[in-house]
């Protein structure tokens, strides 16, 4: 019976670690997305840092990426940047790969 309990605890630990990794990757991705958008809007270094943090915070509004996409799209369009949702989604995918690479190295 201890083998089963050990296996169960190992699975629970792996699940917790996978969830934490996914959270860290998403947060890093959102920060990178914020920096990408800030560069497009021509923000200063201080403004870029604050904006990147606001993008990370935006992800806590609802499950999934739609809240982040909506924020970026709204902010970029509001700043007069000609961009569509597909471009924001492409950047999201690129930054997701970059964030995973950064965290795994």
Backbone atoms as SQL, in Angstrom:
CREATE TABLE atoms (id INTEGER PRIMARY KEY, chain TEXT, resi INTEGER, resn TEXT, atom TEXT, x REAL, y REAL, z REAL);
INSERT INTO atoms VALUES
  (1, 'A', 1, 'UNK', 'N', 0.815, -1.194, 0.000),
  (2, 'A', 1, 'UNK', 'CA', 0.000, 0.000, 0.000),
  (3, 'A', 1, 'UNK', 'C', 0.861, 1.260, 0.000),
  (4, 'A', 2, 'UNK', 'N', 2.049, 1.192, 0.581),
  (5, 'A', 2, 'UNK', 'CA', 2.901, 2.375, 0.617),
  (6, 'A', 2, 'UNK', 'C', 3.370, 2.755, -0.784),
  (7, 'A', 3, 'UNK', 'N', 3.529, 1.768, -1.664),
  (8, 'A', 3, 'UNK', 'CA', 3.916, 2.096, -3.040),
  (9, 'A', 3, 'UNK', 'C', 2.855, 2.957, -3.715),
  (10, 'A', 4, 'UNK', 'N', 1.603, 2.607, -3.478),
  (11, 'A', 4, 'UNK', 'CA', 0.509, 3.393, -4.049),
  (12, 'A', 4, 'UNK', 'C', 0.492, 4.800, -3.474),
  (13, 'A', 5, 'UNK', 'N', 0.666, 4.927, -2.171),
  (14, 'A', 5, 'UNK', 'CA', 0.691, 6.237, -1.517),
  (15, 'A', 5, 'UNK', 'C', 1.875, 7.063, -2.000),
  (16, 'A', 6, 'UNK', 'N', 3.023, 6.421, -2.147),
  (17, 'A', 6, 'UNK', 'CA', 4.205, 7.127, -2.650),
  (18, 'A', 6, 'UNK', 'C', 3.964, 7.627, -4.067),
  (19, 'A', 7, 'UNK', 'N', 3.375, 6.781, -4.893),
  (20, 'A', 7, 'UNK', 'CA', 3.088, 7.164, -6.276),
  (21, 'A', 7, 'UNK', 'C', 2.087, 8.329, -6.318),
  (22, 'A', 8, 'UNK', 'N', 1.081, 8.270, -5.461),
  (23, 'A', 8, 'UNK', 'CA', 0.076, 9.331, -5.401),
  (24, 'A', 8, 'UNK', 'C', 0.716, 10.662, -4.997),
  (25, 'A', 9, 'UNK', 'N', 1.564, 10.615, -3.974),
  (26, 'A', 9, 'UNK', 'CA', 2.247, 11.847, -3.533),
  (27, 'A', 9, 'UNK', 'C', 3.159, 12.384, -4.634),
  (28, 'A', 10, 'UNK', 'N', 3.837, 11.503, -5.344),
  (29, 'A', 10, 'UNK', 'CA', 4.715, 11.931, -6.438),
  (30, 'A', 10, 'UNK', 'C', 3.912, 12.585, -7.552),
  (31, 'A', 11, 'UNK', 'N', 2.756, 12.020, -7.877),
  (32, 'A', 11, 'UNK', 'CA', 1.899, 12.609, -8.910),
  (33, 'A', 11, 'UNK', 'C', 1.383, 13.974, -8.479),
  (34, 'A', 12, 'UNK', 'N', 0.992, 14.096, -7.221),
  (35, 'A', 12, 'UNK', 'CA', 0.515, 15.381, -6.705),
  (36, 'A', 12, 'UNK', 'C', 1.623, 16.423, -6.737),
  (37, 'A', 13, 'UNK', 'N', 2.823, 16.028, -6.376),
  (38, 'A', 13, 'UNK', 'CA', 3.956, 16.955, -6.396),
  (39, 'A', 13, 'UNK', 'C', 4.279, 17.391, -7.825),
  (40, 'A', 14, 'UNK', 'N', 4.226, 16.447, -8.750),
  (41, 'A', 14, 'UNK', 'CA', 4.492, 16.773, -10.155),
  (42, 'A', 14, 'UNK', 'C', 3.430, 17.725, -10.684),
  (43, 'A', 15, 'UNK', 'N', 2.165, 17.471, -10.355),
  (44, 'A', 15, 'UNK', 'CA', 1.081, 18.346, -10.793),
  (45, 'A', 15, 'UNK', 'C', 1.288, 19.751, -10.249),
  (46, 'A', 16, 'UNK', 'N', 1.618, 19.868, -8.972),
  (47, 'A', 16, 'UNK', 'CA', 1.841, 21.178, -8.351),
  (48, 'A', 16, 'UNK', 'C', 3.011, 21.899, -9.023),
  (49, 'A', 17, 'UNK', 'N', 4.067, 21.165, -9.318),
  (50, 'A', 17, 'UNK', 'CA', 5.228, 21.769, -9.968),
  (51, 'A', 17, 'UNK', 'C', 4.880, 22.218, -11.395),
  (52, 'A', 18, 'UNK', 'N', 4.124, 21.409, -12.117),
  (53, 'A', 18, 'UNK', 'CA', 3.707, 21.775, -13.468),
  (54, 'A', 18, 'UNK', 'C', 2.823, 23.019, -13.460),
  (55, 'A', 19, 'UNK', 'N', 1.915, 23.105, -12.488),
  (56, 'A', 19, 'UNK', 'CA', 1.046, 24.274, -12.371),
  (57, 'A', 19, 'UNK', 'C', 1.857, 25.531, -12.053),
  (58, 'A', 20, 'UNK', 'N', 2.813, 25.402, -11.153),
  (59, 'A', 20, 'UNK', 'CA', 3.654, 26.548, -10.796),
  (60, 'A', 20, 'UNK', 'C', 4.480, 26.999, -12.000),
  (61, 'A', 21, 'UNK', 'N', 5.013, 26.046, -12.743),
  (62, 'A', 21, 'UNK', 'CA', 5.792, 26.378, -13.942),
  (63, 'A', 21, 'UNK', 'C', 4.923, 27.083, -14.968),
  (64, 'A', 22, 'UNK', 'N', 3.722, 26.583, -15.180),
  (65, 'A', 22, 'UNK', 'CA', 2.806, 27.213, -16.143),
  (66, 'A', 22, 'UNK', 'C', 2.470, 28.641, -15.714),
  (67, 'A', 23, 'UNK', 'N', 2.270, 28.865, -14.423),
  (68, 'A', 23, 'UNK', 'CA', 1.988, 30.198, -13.911),
  (69, 'A', 23, 'UNK', 'C', 3.177, 31.128, -14.146),
  (70, 'A', 24, 'UNK', 'N', 4.373, 30.646, -13.853),
  (71, 'A', 24, 'UNK', 'CA', 5.580, 31.468, -14.026),
  (72, 'A', 24, 'UNK', 'C', 5.814, 31.796, -15.494),
  (73, 'A', 25, 'UNK', 'N', 5.573, 30.828, -16.384),
  (74, 'A', 25, 'UNK', 'CA', 5.738, 31.070, -17.824),
  (75, 'A', 25, 'UNK', 'C', 4.734, 32.122, -18.287),
  (76, 'A', 26, 'UNK', 'N', 3.480, 32.013, -17.839),
  (77, 'A', 26, 'UNK', 'CA', 2.451, 32.981, -18.240),
  (78, 'A', 26, 'UNK', 'C', 2.790, 34.379, -17.735),
  (79, 'A', 27, 'UNK', 'N', 3.249, 34.475, -16.500),
  (80, 'A', 27, 'UNK', 'CA', 3.607, 35.786, -15.950),
  (81, 'A', 27, 'UNK', 'C', 4.789, 36.385, -16.711),
  (82, 'A', 28, 'UNK', 'N', 5.799, 35.574, -17.001),
  (83, 'A', 28, 'UNK', 'CA', 6.960, 36.059, -17.758),
  (84, 'A', 28, 'UNK', 'C', 6.531, 36.467, -19.168),
  (85, 'A', 29, 'UNK', 'N', 5.680, 35.640, -19.795),
  (86, 'A', 29, 'UNK', 'CA', 5.178, 35.957, -21.132),
  (87, 'A', 29, 'UNK', 'C', 4.437, 37.289, -21.129),
  (88, 'A', 30, 'UNK', 'N', 3.605, 37.511, -20.128),
  (89, 'A', 30, 'UNK', 'CA', 2.846, 38.757, -20.062),
  (90, 'A', 30, 'UNK', 'C', 3.752, 39.963, -19.862),
  (91, 'A', 31, 'UNK', 'N', 4.805, 39.780, -19.072),
  (92, 'A', 31, 'UNK', 'CA', 5.766, 40.875, -18.886),
  (93, 'A', 31, 'UNK', 'C', 6.455, 41.180, -20.221),
  (94, 'A', 32, 'UNK', 'N', 6.871, 40.150, -20.937),
  (95, 'A', 32, 'UNK', 'CA', 7.508, 40.342, -22.243),
  (96, 'A', 32, 'UNK', 'C', 6.546, 40.988, -23.233),
  (97, 'A', 33, 'UNK', 'N', 5.280, 40.585, -23.189),
  (98, 'A', 33, 'UNK', 'CA', 4.271, 41.200, -24.052),
  (99, 'A', 33, 'UNK', 'C', 4.105, 42.681, -23.719),
  (100, 'A', 34, 'UNK', 'N', 4.101, 42.992, -22.433),
  (101, 'A', 34, 'UNK', 'CA', 3.999, 44.388, -22.018),
  (102, 'A', 34, 'UNK', 'C', 5.174, 45.210, -22.519),
  (103, 'A', 35, 'UNK', 'N', 6.356, 44.634, -22.460),
  (104, 'A', 35, 'UNK', 'CA', 7.545, 45.335, -22.960),
  (105, 'A', 35, 'UNK', 'C', 7.468, 45.510, -24.474),
  (106, 'A', 36, 'UNK', 'N', 6.983, 44.498, -25.169),
  (107, 'A', 36, 'UNK', 'CA', 6.821, 44.567, -26.627),
  (108, 'A', 36, 'UNK', 'C', 5.846, 45.682, -26.998),
  (109, 'A', 37, 'UNK', 'N', 4.695, 45.720, -26.321),
  (110, 'A', 37, 'UNK', 'CA', 3.689, 46.733, -26.607),
  (111, 'A', 37, 'UNK', 'C', 4.197, 48.132, -26.237),
  (112, 'A', 38, 'UNK', 'N', 4.906, 48.225, -25.126),
  (113, 'A', 38, 'UNK', 'CA', 5.442, 49.515, -24.691),
  (114, 'A', 38, 'UNK', 'C', 6.437, 50.061, -25.712),
  (115, 'A', 39, 'UNK', 'N', 7.241, 49.180, -26.285),
  (116, 'A', 39, 'UNK', 'CA', 8.188, 49.614, -27.319),
  (117, 'A', 39, 'UNK', 'C', 7.436, 50.143, -28.532),
  (118, 'A', 40, 'UNK', 'N', 6.352, 49.493, -28.897),
  (119, 'A', 40, 'UNK', 'CA', 5.544, 49.953, -30.030),
  (120, 'A', 40, 'UNK', 'C', 4.925, 51.315, -29.739),
  (121, 'A', 41, 'UNK', 'N', 4.576, 51.553, -28.471),
  (122, 'A', 41, 'UNK', 'CA', 3.956, 52.827, -28.093),
  (123, 'A', 41, 'UNK', 'C', 4.984, 53.911, -27.783),
  (124, 'A', 42, 'UNK', 'N', 6.261, 53.548, -27.756),
  (125, 'A', 42, 'UNK', 'CA', 7.310, 54.529, -27.512),
  (126, 'A', 42, 'UNK', 'C', 7.384, 55.003, -26.065),
  (127, 'A', 43, 'UNK', 'N', 7.113, 54.126, -25.126),
  (128, 'A', 43, 'UNK', 'CA', 7.151, 54.500, -23.713),
  (129, 'A', 43, 'UNK', 'C', 8.587, 54.558, -23.196),
  (130, 'A', 44, 'UNK', 'N', 8.780, 55.342, -22.144),
  (131, 'A', 44, 'UNK', 'CA', 10.090, 55.430, -21.512),
  (132, 'A', 44, 'UNK', 'C', 10.355, 54.151, -20.719),
  (133, 'A', 45, 'UNK', 'N', 11.565, 54.019, -20.182),
  (134, 'A', 45, 'UNK', 'CA', 11.930, 52.823, -19.424),
  (135, 'A', 45, 'UNK', 'C', 11.047, 52.658, -18.191),
  (136, 'A', 46, 'UNK', 'N', 10.785, 53.741, -17.482),
  (137, 'A', 46, 'UNK', 'CA', 9.935, 53.673, -16.290),
  (138, 'A', 46, 'UNK', 'C', 8.501, 53.332, -16.674),
  (139, 'A', 47, 'UNK', 'N', 8.003, 53.955, -17.735),
  (140, 'A', 47, 'UNK', 'CA', 6.649, 53.676, -18.204),
  (141, 'A', 47, 'UNK', 'C', 6.534, 52.232, -18.700),
  (142, 'A', 48, 'UNK', 'N', 7.596, 51.748, -19.344),
  (143, 'A', 48, 'UNK', 'CA', 7.605, 50.374, -19.843),
  (144, 'A', 48, 'UNK', 'C', 7.490, 49.389, -18.693),
  (145, 'A', 49, 'UNK', 'N', 8.239, 49.624, -17.625),
  (146, 'A', 49, 'UNK', 'CA', 8.188, 48.735, -16.469),
  (147, 'A', 49, 'UNK', 'C', 6.788, 48.726, -15.856),
  (148, 'A', 50, 'UNK', 'N', 6.215, 49.905, -15.682),
  (149, 'A', 50, 'UNK', 'CA', 4.876, 50.002, -15.105),
  (150, 'A', 50, 'UNK', 'C', 3.840, 49.359, -16.025),
  (151, 'A', 51, 'UNK', 'N', 3.985, 49.561, -17.321),
  (152, 'A', 51, 'UNK', 'CA', 3.031, 48.983, -18.265),
  (153, 'A', 51, 'UNK', 'C', 3.131, 47.460, -18.280),
  (154, 'A', 52, 'UNK', 'N', 4.347, 46.936, -18.257),
  (155, 'A', 52, 'UNK', 'CA', 4.536, 45.479, -18.241),
  (156, 'A', 52, 'UNK', 'C', 3.879, 44.879, -16.999),
  (157, 'A', 53, 'UNK', 'N', 3.999, 45.547, -15.869),
  (158, 'A', 53, 'UNK', 'CA', 3.349, 45.067, -14.645),
  (159, 'A', 53, 'UNK', 'C', 1.834, 45.103, -14.782),
  (160, 'A', 54, 'UNK', 'N', 1.313, 46.120, -15.460),
  (161, 'A', 54, 'UNK', 'CA', -0.145, 46.211, -15.634),
  (162, 'A', 54, 'UNK', 'C', -0.659, 45.100, -16.546),
  (163, 'A', 55, 'UNK', 'N', 0.154, 44.669, -17.502),
  (164, 'A', 55, 'UNK', 'CA', -0.246, 43.562, -18.372),
  (165, 'A', 55, 'UNK', 'C', -0.275, 42.260, -17.574),
  (166, 'A', 56, 'UNK', 'N', 0.707, 42.075, -16.692),
  (167, 'A', 56, 'UNK', 'CA', 0.720, 40.894, -15.832),
  (168, 'A', 56, 'UNK', 'C', -0.536, 40.895, -14.956),
  (169, 'A', 57, 'UNK', 'N', -0.887, 42.040, -14.392),
  (170, 'A', 57, 'UNK', 'CA', -2.078, 42.152, -13.541),
  (171, 'A', 57, 'UNK', 'C', -3.359, 41.888, -14.327),
  (172, 'A', 58, 'UNK', 'N', -3.386, 42.296, -15.585),
  (173, 'A', 58, 'UNK', 'CA', -4.583, 42.117, -16.409),
  (174, 'A', 58, 'UNK', 'C', -4.932, 40.650, -16.585),
  (175, 'A', 59, 'UNK', 'N', -3.947, 39.784, -16.496),
  (176, 'A', 59, 'UNK', 'CA', -4.193, 38.356, -16.701),
  (177, 'A', 59, 'UNK', 'C', -4.995, 37.747, -15.560),
  (178, 'A', 60, 'UNK', 'N', -5.120, 38.439, -14.442),
  (179, 'A', 60, 'UNK', 'CA', -5.853, 37.911, -13.300),
  (180, 'A', 60, 'UNK', 'C', -7.344, 38.225, -13.369),
  (181, 'A', 61, 'UNK', 'N', -7.786, 38.955, -14.405),
  (182, 'A', 61, 'UNK', 'CA', -9.188, 39.333, -14.511),
  (183, 'A', 61, 'UNK', 'C', -10.088, 38.142, -14.815),
  (184, 'A', 62, 'UNK', 'N', -9.648, 37.263, -15.701),
  (185, 'A', 62, 'UNK', 'CA', -10.440, 36.087, -16.066),
  (186, 'A', 62, 'UNK', 'C', -9.498, 34.980, -16.525),
  (187, 'A', 63, 'UNK', 'N', -10.012, 33.778, -16.583),
  (188, 'A', 63, 'UNK', 'CA', -9.193, 32.652, -17.028),
  (189, 'A', 63, 'UNK', 'C', -8.914, 32.773, -18.520),
  (190, 'A', 64, 'UNK', 'N', -7.742, 32.322, -18.919),
  (191, 'A', 64, 'UNK', 'CA', -7.376, 32.372, -20.330),
  (192, 'A', 64, 'UNK', 'C', -6.623, 33.632, -20.687),
  (193, 'A', 65, 'UNK', 'N', -6.373, 33.782, -21.971),
  (194, 'A', 65, 'UNK', 'CA', -5.555, 34.891, -22.461),
  (195, 'A', 65, 'UNK', 'C', -6.369, 36.059, -22.999),
  (196, 'A', 66, 'UNK', 'N', -7.679, 35.918, -23.059),
  (197, 'A', 66, 'UNK', 'CA', -8.505, 36.945, -23.691),
  (198, 'A', 66, 'UNK', 'C', -8.400, 38.301, -22.997),
  (199, 'A', 67, 'UNK', 'N', -8.271, 38.309, -21.674),
  (200, 'A', 67, 'UNK', 'CA', -8.153, 39.571, -20.957),
  (201, 'A', 67, 'UNK', 'C', -6.863, 40.304, -21.325),
  (202, 'A', 68, 'UNK', 'N', -5.783, 39.573, -21.494),
  (203, 'A', 68, 'UNK', 'CA', -4.501, 40.179, -21.877),
  (204, 'A', 68, 'UNK', 'C', -4.573, 40.692, -23.311),
  (205, 'A', 69, 'UNK', 'N', -5.133, 39.890, -24.199),
  (206, 'A', 69, 'UNK', 'CA', -5.250, 40.302, -25.603),
  (207, 'A', 69, 'UNK', 'C', -6.107, 41.549, -25.705),
  (208, 'A', 70, 'UNK', 'N', -7.220, 41.569, -24.980),
  (209, 'A', 70, 'UNK', 'CA', -8.119, 42.727, -24.998),
  (210, 'A', 70, 'UNK', 'C', -7.403, 43.979, -24.503),
  (211, 'A', 71, 'UNK', 'N', -6.623, 43.846, -23.425),
  (212, 'A', 71, 'UNK', 'CA', -5.889, 45.006, -22.884),
  (213, 'A', 71, 'UNK', 'C', -4.874, 45.520, -23.890),
  (214, 'A', 72, 'UNK', 'N', -4.052, 44.604, -24.415),
  (215, 'A', 72, 'UNK', 'CA', -3.025, 45.025, -25.366),
  (216, 'A', 72, 'UNK', 'C', -3.634, 45.664, -26.604),
  (217, 'A', 73, 'UNK', 'N', -4.644, 45.035, -27.140),
  (218, 'A', 73, 'UNK', 'CA', -5.282, 45.555, -28.345),
  (219, 'A', 73, 'UNK', 'C', -5.880, 46.935, -28.093),
  (220, 'A', 74, 'UNK', 'N', -6.560, 47.081, -26.971),
  (221, 'A', 74, 'UNK', 'CA', -7.153, 48.371, -26.623),
  (222, 'A', 74, 'UNK', 'C', -6.116, 49.455, -26.412),
  (223, 'A', 75, 'UNK', 'N', -5.048, 49.120, -25.692),
  (224, 'A', 75, 'UNK', 'CA', -4.007, 50.112, -25.414),
  (225, 'A', 75, 'UNK', 'C', -3.240, 50.498, -26.672),
  (226, 'A', 76, 'UNK', 'N', -2.913, 49.510, -27.491),
  (227, 'A', 76, 'UNK', 'CA', -2.171, 49.807, -28.726),
  (228, 'A', 76, 'UNK', 'C', -3.014, 50.616, -29.700),
  (229, 'A', 77, 'UNK', 'N', -4.269, 50.245, -29.852),
  (230, 'A', 77, 'UNK', 'CA', -5.145, 50.996, -30.749),
  (231, 'A', 77, 'UNK', 'C', -5.371, 52.398, -30.208),
  (232, 'A', 78, 'UNK', 'N', -5.538, 52.505, -28.887),
  (233, 'A', 78, 'UNK', 'CA', -5.720, 53.805, -28.257),
  (234, 'A', 78, 'UNK', 'C', -4.514, 54.713, -28.424),
  (235, 'A', 79, 'UNK', 'N', -3.339, 54.120, -28.562),
  (236, 'A', 79, 'UNK', 'CA', -2.108, 54.905, -28.751),
  (237, 'A', 79, 'UNK', 'C', -1.873, 55.219, -30.223),
  (238, 'A', 80, 'UNK', 'N', -2.808, 54.814, -31.093),
  (239, 'A', 80, 'UNK', 'CA', -2.680, 55.124, -32.515),
  (240, 'A', 80, 'UNK', 'C', -1.836, 54.130, -33.296),
  (241, 'A', 81, 'UNK', 'N', -1.574, 52.974, -32.703),
  (242, 'A', 81, 'UNK', 'CA', -0.794, 51.939, -33.385),
  (243, 'A', 81, 'UNK', 'C', -1.750, 51.116, -34.242),
  (244, 'A', 82, 'UNK', 'N', -1.413, 50.948, -35.506),
  (245, 'A', 82, 'UNK', 'CA', -2.247, 50.168, -36.421),
  (246, 'A', 82, 'UNK', 'C', -1.895, 48.690, -36.254),
  (247, 'A', 83, 'UNK', 'N', -2.731, 47.977, -35.494),
  (248, 'A', 83, 'UNK', 'CA', -2.466, 46.566, -35.202),
  (249, 'A', 83, 'UNK', 'C', -3.803, 45.843, -35.096),
  (250, 'A', 84, 'UNK', 'N', -3.793, 44.570, -35.445),
  (251, 'A', 84, 'UNK', 'CA', -5.018, 43.786, -35.328),
  (252, 'A', 84, 'UNK', 'C', -4.829, 42.666, -34.311),
  (253, 'A', 85, 'UNK', 'N', -5.916, 41.973, -34.034),
  (254, 'A', 85, 'UNK', 'CA', -5.887, 40.914, -33.022),
  (255, 'A', 85, 'UNK', 'C', -4.940, 39.782, -33.405),
  (256, 'A', 86, 'UNK', 'N', -4.852, 39.484, -34.678),
  (257, 'A', 86, 'UNK', 'CA', -3.968, 38.400, -35.131),
  (258, 'A', 86, 'UNK', 'C', -2.509, 38.714, -34.795),
  (259, 'A', 87, 'UNK', 'N', -2.112, 39.968, -34.957),
  (260, 'A', 87, 'UNK', 'CA', -0.731, 40.364, -34.645),
  (261, 'A', 87, 'UNK', 'C', -0.462, 40.247, -33.152),
  (262, 'A', 88, 'UNK', 'N', -1.443, 40.600, -32.340),
  (263, 'A', 88, 'UNK', 'CA', -1.280, 40.489, -30.886),
  (264, 'A', 88, 'UNK', 'C', -1.194, 39.013, -30.498),
  (265, 'A', 89, 'UNK', 'N', -2.018, 38.177, -31.101),
  (266, 'A', 89, 'UNK', 'CA', -1.978, 36.737, -30.808),
  (267, 'A', 89, 'UNK', 'C', -0.644, 36.118, -31.250),
  (268, 'A', 90, 'UNK', 'N', -0.129, 36.573, -32.379),
  (269, 'A', 90, 'UNK', 'CA', 1.177, 36.093, -32.841),
  (270, 'A', 90, 'UNK', 'C', 2.266, 36.478, -31.842),
  (271, 'A', 91, 'UNK', 'N', 2.240, 37.722, -31.382),
  (272, 'A', 91, 'UNK', 'CA', 3.214, 38.174, -30.384),
  (273, 'A', 91, 'UNK', 'C', 3.066, 37.358, -29.098),
  (274, 'A', 92, 'UNK', 'N', 1.840, 37.057, -28.718),
  (275, 'A', 92, 'UNK', 'CA', 1.600, 36.265, -27.519),
  (276, 'A', 92, 'UNK', 'C', 2.256, 34.892, -27.645),
  (277, 'A', 93, 'UNK', 'N', 2.107, 34.261, -28.782),
  (278, 'A', 93, 'UNK', 'CA', 2.735, 32.946, -29.001),
  (279, 'A', 93, 'UNK', 'C', 4.260, 33.046, -28.986),
  (280, 'A', 94, 'UNK', 'N', 4.796, 34.063, -29.651),
  (281, 'A', 94, 'UNK', 'CA', 6.254, 34.239, -29.694),
  (282, 'A', 94, 'UNK', 'C', 6.809, 34.488, -28.296),
  (283, 'A', 95, 'UNK', 'N', 6.135, 35.330, -27.536),
  (284, 'A', 95, 'UNK', 'CA', 6.612, 35.644, -26.186),
  (285, 'A', 95, 'UNK', 'C', 6.434, 34.455, -25.249),
  (286, 'A', 96, 'UNK', 'N', 5.460, 33.608, -25.522),
  (287, 'A', 96, 'UNK', 'CA', 5.278, 32.406, -24.722),
  (288, 'A', 96, 'UNK', 'C', 6.471, 31.470, -24.899),
  (289, 'A', 97, 'UNK', 'N', 6.912, 31.313, -26.127),
  (290, 'A', 97, 'UNK', 'CA', 8.082, 30.470, -26.412),
  (291, 'A', 97, 'UNK', 'C', 9.325, 31.067, -25.756),
  (292, 'A', 98, 'UNK', 'N', 9.480, 32.394, -25.890),
  (293, 'A', 98, 'UNK', 'CA', 10.630, 33.070, -25.301),
  (294, 'A', 98, 'UNK', 'C', 10.624, 32.943, -23.772),
  (295, 'A', 99, 'UNK', 'N', 9.458, 33.106, -23.163),
  (296, 'A', 99, 'UNK', 'CA', 9.350, 33.010, -21.697),
  (297, 'A', 99, 'UNK', 'C', 9.709, 31.603, -21.228),
  (298, 'A', 100, 'UNK', 'N', 9.213, 30.590, -21.919),
  (299, 'A', 100, 'UNK', 'CA', 9.530, 29.207, -21.541),
  (300, 'A', 100, 'UNK', 'C', 11.025, 28.955, -21.666),
  (301, 'A', 101, 'UNK', 'N', 11.623, 29.462, -22.749),
  (302, 'A', 101, 'UNK', 'CA', 13.057, 29.302, -22.950),
  (303, 'A', 101, 'UNK', 'C', 13.850, 29.978, -21.835),
  (304, 'A', 102, 'UNK', 'N', 13.436, 31.184, -21.454),
  (305, 'A', 102, 'UNK', 'CA', 14.129, 31.909, -20.392),
  (306, 'A', 102, 'UNK', 'C', 14.043, 31.174, -19.055),
  (307, 'A', 103, 'UNK', 'N', 12.884, 30.647, -18.752),
  (308, 'A', 103, 'UNK', 'CA', 12.702, 29.983, -17.454),
  (309, 'A', 103, 'UNK', 'C', 13.364, 28.608, -17.407),
  (310, 'A', 104, 'UNK', 'N', 13.502, 27.965, -18.524),
  (311, 'A', 104, 'UNK', 'CA', 14.078, 26.629, -18.537),
  (312, 'A', 104, 'UNK', 'C', 15.601, 26.652, -18.613),
  (313, 'A', 105, 'UNK', 'N', 16.172, 27.801, -18.899),
  (314, 'A', 105, 'UNK', 'CA', 17.644, 27.859, -18.989),
  (315, 'A', 105, 'UNK', 'C', 18.260, 28.381, -17.723);
